[in-house]
Amino acid sequence: MGKKIIGAIAFAAIAVAAGWNYQQNKQEVELSDLALANINALADNESSSHCERLCYYWPSTYCVLETSTSYIYCMEKFPR
């Protein structure tokens, strides 16, 4: 009978811990407008520097960054 009580207590403790963990993970974190602006500024800065490095060795090109697909490529400034 003692093992059944300890088993029931252990089961209850695990159920409480699982419920608490679920509740903690369910809550959403809302960022302020300033935090979102900072994240966007950092992302734009990184993308443009990658873009500049990619096209650095081809002086007759300019860098294109497609935001919808996140592709970066170089285009000729004066196509033939």
Secondary structure as a PSIPRED ss2 file (coil, helix, strand):
# PSIPRED VFORMAT (PSIPRED V4.0)

   1 M C   1.000  0.000  0.000
   2 G H   0.000  1.000  0.000
   3 K H   0.000  1.000  0.000
   4 K H   0.000  1.000  0.000
   5 I H   0.000  1.000  0.000
   6 I H   0.000  1.000  0.000
   7 G H   0.000  1.000  0.000
   8 A H   0.000  1.000  0.000
   9 I H   0.000  1.000  0.000
  10 A H   0.000  1.000  0.000
  11 F H   0.000  1.000  0.000
  12 A H   0.000  1.000  0.000
  13 A H   0.000  1.000  0.000
  14 I H   0.000  1.000  0.000
  15 A H   0.000  1.000  0.000
  16 V H   0.000  1.000  0.000
  17 A H   0.000  1.000  0.000
  18 A H   0.000  1.000  0.000
  19 G H   0.000  1.000  0.000
  20 W H   0.000  1.000  0.000
  21 N H   0.000  1.000  0.000
  22 Y H   0.000  1.000  0.000
  23 Q H   0.000  1.000  0.000
  24 Q H   0.000  1.000  0.000
  25 N H   0.000  1.000  0.000
  26 K H   0.000  1.000  0.000
  27 Q C   1.000  0.000  0.000
  28 E C   1.000  0.000  0.000
  29 V C   1.000  0.000  0.000
  30 E C   1.000  0.000  0.000
  31 L C   1.000  0.000  0.000
  32 S C   1.000  0.000  0.000
  33 D H   0.000  1.000  0.000
  34 L H   0.000  1.000  0.000
  35 A H   0.000  1.000  0.000
  36 L H   0.000  1.000  0.000
  37 A H   0.000  1.000  0.000
  38 N H   0.000  1.000  0.000
  39 I H   0.000  1.000  0.000
  40 N H   0.000  1.000  0.000
  41 A H   0.000  1.000  0.000
  42 L H   0.000  1.000  0.000
  43 A H   0.000  1.000  0.000
  44 D H   0.000  1.000  0.000
  45 N H   0.000  1.000  0.000
  46 E H   0.000  1.000  0.000
  47 S H   0.000  1.000  0.000
  48 S H   0.000  1.000  0.000
  49 S H   0.000  1.000  0.000
  50 H H   0.000  1.000  0.000
  51 C H   0.000  1.000  0.000
  52 E H   0.000  1.000  0.000
  53 R H   0.000  1.000  0.000
  54 L H   0.000  1.000  0.000
  55 C H   0.000  1.000  0.000
  56 Y C   1.000  0.000  0.000
  57 Y C   1.000  0.000  0.000
  58 W C   1.000  0.000  0.000
  59 P C   1.000  0.000  0.000
  60 S C   1.000  0.000  0.000
  61 T E   0.000  0.000  1.000
  62 Y E   0.000  0.000  1.000
  63 C E   0.000  0.000  1.000
  64 V E   0.000  0.000  1.000
  65 L E   0.000  0.000  1.000
  66 E E   0.000  0.000  1.000
  67 T C   1.000  0.000  0.000
  68 S C   1.000  0.000  0.000
  69 T C   1.000  0.000  0.000
  70 S C   1.000  0.000  0.000
  71 Y E   0.000  0.000  1.000
  72 I E   0.000  0.000  1.000
  73 Y E   0.000  0.000  1.000
  74 C E   0.000  0.000  1.000
  75 M E   0.000  0.000  1.000
  76 E E   0.000  0.000  1.000
  77 K C   1.000  0.000  0.000
  78 F C   1.000  0.000  0.000
  79 P C   1.000  0.000  0.000
  80 R C   1.000  0.000  0.000
